[in-house]
Amino acid sequence: MGRLDAGPPLIRGEVDYKTLSDQDVVERARHGRESAFRELIRRYERPVFSLIYRLVRDRERAEDLSQDTFVKVLNALDRYDPAYKLSSWIFKIAHNTALDDLRRKHPETLSIDGSPHASTQDETDATALTPASADENPEQFASSREIGSHIERAIGELRVEYRTAILLCHVEGRPYEEVAQIMDVPLGTVKTYIHRARNELKKQLAHLRC
Amino acid sequence: MHPTDERLEAYCDGSLGHQDQSVLESHLFQCGRCRSEVEDWRSLFSALAAMPALAPTAGFADRVMAHVRVSQPWYARAEAWASRFVPRTTGGWVMAVLLLAVPIIAAGTLAVWLLSRSYLTGYRLWVFATDQFAAGTNHVAQGALTRLLETDVAVWLVTSATAFMETAGVRGVSVAAGAAAAVIMISVWVLYRNLFRTPTRGSNYVSFTF
């Protein structure tokens, strides 16, 4: 069999997964085809790892958390409801896995979301914790070959909620409604997060250009 | 009057209405300050769009699959087993056809020769074959059953069962039969779960599930 696109020719009887939708691949995985499981990993390993890495900012932890995410997803395929987008479900599990890890790593008094006693936005921002990598200071983080751009550093300094929203919207290209589903917050809250994140990032990048 | 920052953001985001867009663009034509703001927003969006998708280390899929339960339904396993014998090349198909054709041709030639004999008819052949098969099957089955019932274990079982029925009465026999049926059903279920499920990869021990 000859094909114009890149890749080895199919062996007779093999399925070309590239032409199948996510739902079709899930169906084949539910029938016990290991190749379907691997196709799901192949489709989502980069987006999931990118999101988690940029949230926790530690490669080793991000690999472990990404692995946990996929194990949870693939072992729960029987419970997946095809009425919802597979990508939303996977990102939701990835997001929750990263958040649980961040909360475990920083259990002290400061909440990631800011003090529950804060009454204004300024007080909330002042008491919120923006977890940074325990292994790297900002200079080391910025000088790393893989993540070295100003935008990456600026995103790393955002609050976790803003970071998640901006990554899902701009880097993964998810619509606002899907981001709201993934983060389990109202649509208006997502728009607020994205607006504030953009403003902070714009200020940081503008400051660098001065 | 200058447009608000939110309006400029919406313009760069592409979420401004067509009419509002035209009004804004005519303002931008005249206002350098707002043009500069728009450039800042566009720089930010470009930087976000250019952020790369990061990849986990090689072997990620294998590490995930080591912890995933791939349970195949019986028909999927039967299909996978049968597909091993399906030829995948043209040469393989030629060999398969030849291997099947040889016995079919031989049997067909024999049948034609037999039926060409005047003293043989199809009906007589059929009766002869079924009589021989039935006689052979009966002989083998009777012999096996007789040998089985003459063993010490069988004799002990029959003797014990008879003594139990004489002492326990109808009620006792019913309870024993119910218990035996329950044990048999549980045993079949445990065997099914453990013999016909694909085990989790990486398990170094046998774990029975219920």
Interface residues (C-beta under 8 A of the other chain):
Chain A: I11 R12 G13 H31 G32 R33 E34 F37 R38 I41 R42 E45 R46 P47 F49 S50 Y53 R54 A62 E63 S66 Q67 F70 V71 L74 N75 E146 I147 S149 H150 I151 E152 I166 H170 V171 H195 R198 N199 L201 K202 L205 A206
Chain B: D5 E6 E9 D40 W41 S43 L44 F45 A47 L48 A49 M51 P52 A53 L54 A55 P56 T57 F60 A61 R63 V64 M65 H67 V68 R69 V70 S71 Q72 P73 A76 R77 S83 V86 R88 T89 T198
